[in-house]
């Protein structure tokens, strides 16, 4: 066989092994997008499709009361949020007595207009579905998605109870949650009717830039507890690369380091020492409201020392009841709480 014939046969063989005309040898998957991967199974979709909308679409079957939820809360939630949702050294308060009966009736929280008030979750959130959804998908922080539907209903019922939105025996489920929505304190507080909702809208707030003696609040008011640092991966790697905010380093190495203790605010101290078990800011509970105490002693030059002493030693008869001695509060802490009481907004002493 001649060399020419052998060359022709070799060329024919090589051509037979090349990709079909129109295919790119550098991209063997071109034109085959429909062959990549597979369709998600119904079970896989169900595992991800867990969001709950404001109209309660997606809310699963289940139920629970505040009494059911208290034990779960103390075991799995209190370490970060306090026994009564009033916060501690880790996260901002969920509940702190700043919601009134008038707020629940109107659907607008009046205290949100007071810049001196601590803003809590129950003061701000307009939809109860948001609370259910977040607890279900992200709590507890160190073991997210571990709560059953019944447990989520129960924990949420407890949170609503300590916020005075429902009674402790209220059975929260898919049907009764509609009643709760009608009592959410800030249900009418979120609106699209403002200047900046549209791209070409005009600002609906007026502010003046501070040019001298400016006070910048740079205090840290919350932090992630060390035991939960790495539960959601490294948060520093989950933020955008532009903009003013950067996620906290919460990788495995960061979790091994001692967590920084944030500066303590007086309201957190009040919660830590158990004062909010008997007192609320503007509502009488077992004892008088903090604001009522502040008003009673307004203008009294000796009020600070008097109240500090009563906190430590206890008292009886002043408000028609008995407050036992608070031995867990030292003299410095008692003085700090007394100062906080008499310096509440509206007081002149």
C-alpha positions, 0 to 999 in steps of 0.5 A: 500500500502506497504512502499516499493511501496509508495517509488517507486512511489515517486521516479518515480514522482521525476525522471519525474520532473528532467531535461532531461539527459545531462542537467546541473541543474546549467546552465539551458541555456546550449545548448540553445544559439540559443534561447537567445535574438533575431535578430536585426531589420533592423532599429536597424542595420541602427541606428548603421551602420553609419560609412563612409569609405574612399571610401565614402561607407556609405555616406548618401544623402544630401548637404550643402555649407559653407554659409549654415554651417556658421550659424550652426557653430557659433551657435553650434561649435564656443563655443569650436572651435572658430569662425574660427576653430582656437581654444580657451581655450578648444580644439586644433585648427582645422585650423590655416593658416598652409596649403599652396597652395603647400601642397594642390597640393602635398598632403603633408603638409610641416609644419608638419616637423617643430616642432615649428608649431602648428599642426592642424586637417586640417594639419594632417587628410588625408581623408575627410570622417574621418571629415564627419564621426566624425562630424556626430557621435560625434558632437556637443560634448554636443549633439552628433548625433543631426545634420542632414545629410544636416547640417553635409555637411554644417558644413564640407563645412564651415570648408573646406572653412576656410581652403582654400580647397573649396570656400564658394559657393562650394556645398558639397554632395556625388558626389563633396566630391570626388573633395575635397578628391583630394585637402586634404592637407595631403592626401598623408601624411599617409602611411604604408611604414615605419619601424614600420608598420610591427611587425618585422620592424625597427624604421625609426626615430633616436632620442637621449635621453636628459640627462641634462637640459631637458625641458618637456612640461607639459602645458595643451593645451585643456580641455572640457568645463564644459557645455559639461563635461558629454555629453559622460558619465564619460571618466575616466571609458572608458579608459583601466586600463593599460598604461600611459593615464587615462580619465578625470573625467567627471561624473555628480559630475565633471561637477558641478565643475568649469572647469580648465582654461588651460594656454593660448598660444600666438597663441590662444591669437591671435585667441581670439582677432580676429587677424586671421579674417584678417591675416593668418600665411603664407598667405595674407588675408585682411592684410599681413601674420604674417610671412611677418610682421616678415620678414619685421621687422627682425633685427629691435631692435625697432620692438617689441615696434613699433608693440605693439603700432601699434596693439593697435593704428592701422595703415594705408598705411604700407601694402596698407590698413588700420588696425583699432585700436584693443582696445580689446587688452591690452598693455600686450597682444599687447607686447606678440603678438609683441614678438611672431611676431618677434620671428617666426622661421627664424627670427634673431632679 
